Amino acid sequence: MSLMRFFRRPAASASVHPVTDFWEWWSSEGRFLDPSTRSSLTDELAARVAAIHDGLAWHLSAGTDAEHRLTVSGNGVPELRPVATRWLRAAPRADETWEFRASQEADPRALTNTMTIAGRTVDLSATRFRIESHPDELRISLGVFNPDFDDLPADAPLQVIFLVLDWLLGEDDVERWIAGVERVDGAGDATATADDVVDAVAALRREQDRDEWTLARWDEESGLHGLASFRRALRWVDHPTLDAHHLLHVSYSAQGNGLPADTAELERLRAFESELETRLTGDAMLVAHESLAGRRTFHVYTDSEDQNAGEQLTMWAESHGATVEATHDPAWREVRHFTG
């Protein structure tokens, strides 16, 4: 089995939004391309994908419910996932010929084959895993062994590992559940099968409760105490268009350790939070809040393309005595210490 081919070309100019331009072209011409043959239509497809964003990748494959599938993805870059998702949301309804995806779907059958990389052959069926559980994070770490890794150039095994995981779990589940991966040199350290990895991920999925809130406490070197509450099982990949991060800062009267001084202050903060959540419409979401040194910060994400959501949130927060900061954070990197 050979690596899937990804095609890219420089961006093409367009007088309308490139996503709209893409789907108009697709409806009139692109849907007639033959996935088995490189042609002027595949070159045009590449140019129009690049016009949306030159970091996107695309490939054609057999479909699940249709004959063919067109996948346009962020190519493993979390910051590009919102772009691919918005492309998918504008897609026409799937038919007998074409279906569409914004990330690599799982294809466990690929692991029964061999693949060629750097002129060497790797028997994917010989891959074994070491599974380490991180229950507090609802994630697992994986060590990956394959006897053919020793015959590959230094950087090739890691390339194979990430391809194997994408085929085994799908690109999104790798992001949801895998905390880290590494190559394992000895077979004795990796005895789990691919099915064991799938089962471990299924167990995590059964435990996932996106509305579950978790508390965390910490001590600063200054002696102040910090307190955070966050949605432990929330994943950015489940909300890929929530890419605008709003920090709402609310001051409170503090005791000596920096936490709220009394019950009245706690109730005021809780009332703010309760009303905030009632104000969040559509896909907007409160992800976490943290308290330190007389200030509670609420972390809210909205869709940056919905300007009204951000403006209304800011107006409401400021009218309730909060200060607001907003940043572009499509991969939720600013809250990774909460959500993993």
N, C-alpha and C positions, 0 to 999 in steps of 0.2 A: 504494500500500500504506500502511496506517495503522499507527501504533504499537500493539503488543499492549496490552491493557488489564489492569491489575493491580488487584485488589480487596482492600480491607482493612476490617476492622471491629473495634470494641473487643473485648477478650477476653471470652469467655463463661465463667461459673463452671462448675466440674466437680468432682465428688466423687472422681474417680479421676485417674490421670495423664492429662494432656491428649492425649498421643499415643495412649494406649489408648482414651480417650474418642472421639477422632477416628475411629479405624478401626472401632470398634464402630458408630458412627453411619454411617460410610461403607457398611459391610456391610449394614445394615438399610435405609438410606434414600438416602445420598449417591450411590451408584452408579447411581441411576435418573435423575440430573439430565440435562438436555438442554444440551450445551455451546453450542448456537447461540442459546439464549434465556436472558436474565436472569430469575431466578425466586426464589422463597423458598428453594429448595434451594441456589442459588448464594450467597445471602445467608448461609445457615446454614454453608455451606462456608467463607466468609470469616471468620465469627465463630469457627469451630472452629480454623482455622489461626492466627488471632490469639491464641487461648487458649493455643496452644503457645508462641508468642512473637510479640509485636506488631510485630517488625521483619521477619518473614518475608513474602515475596511469593509469589503463586501465579498460575498461568494455565493455561488449557485450550487444547489444540491437537490437531491430527491426530497419531495415533500412528505408530510405525514398524512394530511387529508387532501392534498392536491398533488398533481403530478410533479411539479417543481416547487422549489423554495428559493426565495431571494432573501438573504440575510445581510443587513447593514448594521454594523456594530461599532462600538467605540474602540475596538482592537485592543481590549484589555486596559484602556485608560479610563478610569472612573469619571473624570471630568467630561468625557465625550458621551457618556451614556445618556444624559438628557437630550442631546442632539439626536441620537439614534432613536430614542423613544418618541420624540416629537415627529420624526420622519415616519415612524410606524403608525402613530395615531392618525396621521393624515392619509394613510394608505386606503385604497379601495377594499371592499369586502373580498375575501378570498373566494376563488371559484375552483372549478375542477382542474384548472391548469396551474394557477399560481397561488401560493401563500407567502406570508412575509413574517420576518422575525427581526428583533433588534438586538439579539445576542445569540451566541452559539448554543444550540440545543444539545442535550445529551444524546450520545450514540454509542452505547456500551458495546454494540457489535464490532466497533472498530478495534476493540482490545483483543479480538480473536485473530487479528491479522498481524502481518509484519509491516514495518515502515522503513523507508530508506532516508537517511539523513547523513550528510557529509560523506556520501559514498559508502556508508556502512548500513548493514541491515540489523534492525532491532525486532526481536520477537516480542510483541506486546503482551501476548498471553502468559509470558513468564514473569510479568511484573508482580511484585509483592509489596506489602505495606506494613509499616509500624504505625499504630493508631494511638494517639495520646489525647485523653479527654480533658477539656477545660469547662467543667459544668457551670461555674460562675459566669462564664462568658457565653455559654451555649455554643461552643465551637470545639473543633478538634484540630490537632496538628498531625501532619503526616510525614513519615519517613518513607522514601520510595526506593526500592531495589529492583534492578534488572541485571542479569549476568552479562548482557551485551553492553552495559554502560562502560565497561573497562576498555572497549575497543573504540570508543568515540572520542573526539576532541574534547577539551576541557569544558567548554561551555555548552556542548550539545546535550548532555544528560538532562540539564535543567529545562531545556527547550522541550525535550520529550516528556518530561514530567508534567509540565503545564498542559501540553496537548492531551496527555493521558487523562488528566483530571477534568479538562473541558469535555472530553468525550464520555467519560464515566459519569459525571454529575451534571454537566451543562455549565456554561459560563456563570450564570447567576448563582447557582448553588455553591460553586467554588467561592464566590464572594461572600455569600451568606454564612457559610459554615466552616470554612477552612481558615484557621488562625495563622498557619505557616506551613511550609513544606521544605524538605531538604533531601538530598541524596543520601541513601544508606549504602555503605560499602559491602557489608556482610549479610548473607541470606539469613543467618541466625537472628539478626535484629529486626527482620521484617518477615513475618509469617502470615499476616492477614491477606485475604484475597480481595479482589475488586468487589465481590458481593458483600464482604464484611464492611468495606468502606460505605457502600450504599446503605447497608443496614444501620450503620452508626449515624449517618446523616438523617435517615428516616426517624431514628429515635430522637434526635434533636428537634426535628420538625414537630413531632408529637408534643414536645415540651414547650414549644414556642407559644407564648401568650403576649401579643404586642401591646396589651393594655396593662401588663404587670409593671408596677413601679418598684424600684429597688433603692435602698438608702445606702449611702457611703459617707464615712467620716474620716477626717484626716487632721493632722496637727501641723501647723506651720512652724518654722524655726523660731519665729517671733513669739511663739506661745499661743497664738490665736488658733481657734478651732474652725475647721471648715465642714460644711454639711451639704451633701448633694442628693437629689432625688432624680432618677432617670428611668426611662423605659428600657429595661435590660435586653429585651428580645427584638427591639426595633432595628431594622437594617435599611440603610439608605437605598440599596438596590431595589427594595420594594416600593420606593417612592422616588423614582429617578428624576422627576421634573421638579421636585422640591429643592431647588438649588440656591435660593436666596436665604441667607442666615441672618436673622434679626436677634440682636441681644437687647433685651429690655431690662434696664437697671432700675431697681427700686430701693431707695434708702430706708433704713429702719433704725430705731433706737436699739443700741447694743449693750449687752452686759460686758464685763471685762474680757471675756474670751472671744468677743466679736460676734457671737450669735444673738438672736433676738432677745431683748431684755425681759419680756414678760409675755403672758398669755394674750394680752391685748394686741401686741405687735404681731404675734403669730396669727391671730385671727384676721388682722388687717391684710397680711400677706396671702393668707388662704383665700380671702374674699377677692383679692386682685386676681389670683390664679383662676378661681372659679369663673369670674366674669370674663377673663381672657379666653378661656376655653370655649365659652359660649359665643365669643366673637369670631372664632376661627372657622371660617366657612370653606367649602370646597375641600381641597387637599391640604390646606394649611395645617400645621401640626406643632404642638408643644412637645419637644423631645426631652427636655431636662430643665432643672433649675438648681442653682447652687448659691449658698449663703456663706459670706466671709466678710469680716471686718465692717459690719454695718451695712452691707449691700447684698441684696438678692438679685441674681441675674437669671432671667428666663430665656431659654434658647428656643426660638421658634423658626420653622422653615416654611417658606412659601414658594410658589412658582414665579420665577423672575419675569415670565412673559405675561403674568397677570399683574399689571402695575397697580390696579385698584386695590388688590389684596395688601400689598406692601404699604401703600399710602394710607389706607384706612386703618391698618394695624398701628402705624406710626401716630396718626392723629389720635386714635383712641388712647394709646399708651401715654402720650404726652399730656393728654387731658386728665389723666389719672396720676400725674406726678412722676412718671417714669422718663428716663432718658433712653434714646434708641440709637443703636449702631446697626448698620447693615453691610454685609459683605457677600461676595459671590463664593459659594462653597458647595458645589454640586456633589462632592463625594463625602460631605459631612465630616471633613477632616478636623474641624474645630470642636467636634464633640466625640471624636473617636475614643477619648479616654473614658467616656461613658458607655457608648454603644459598641465599642470594639471594632 
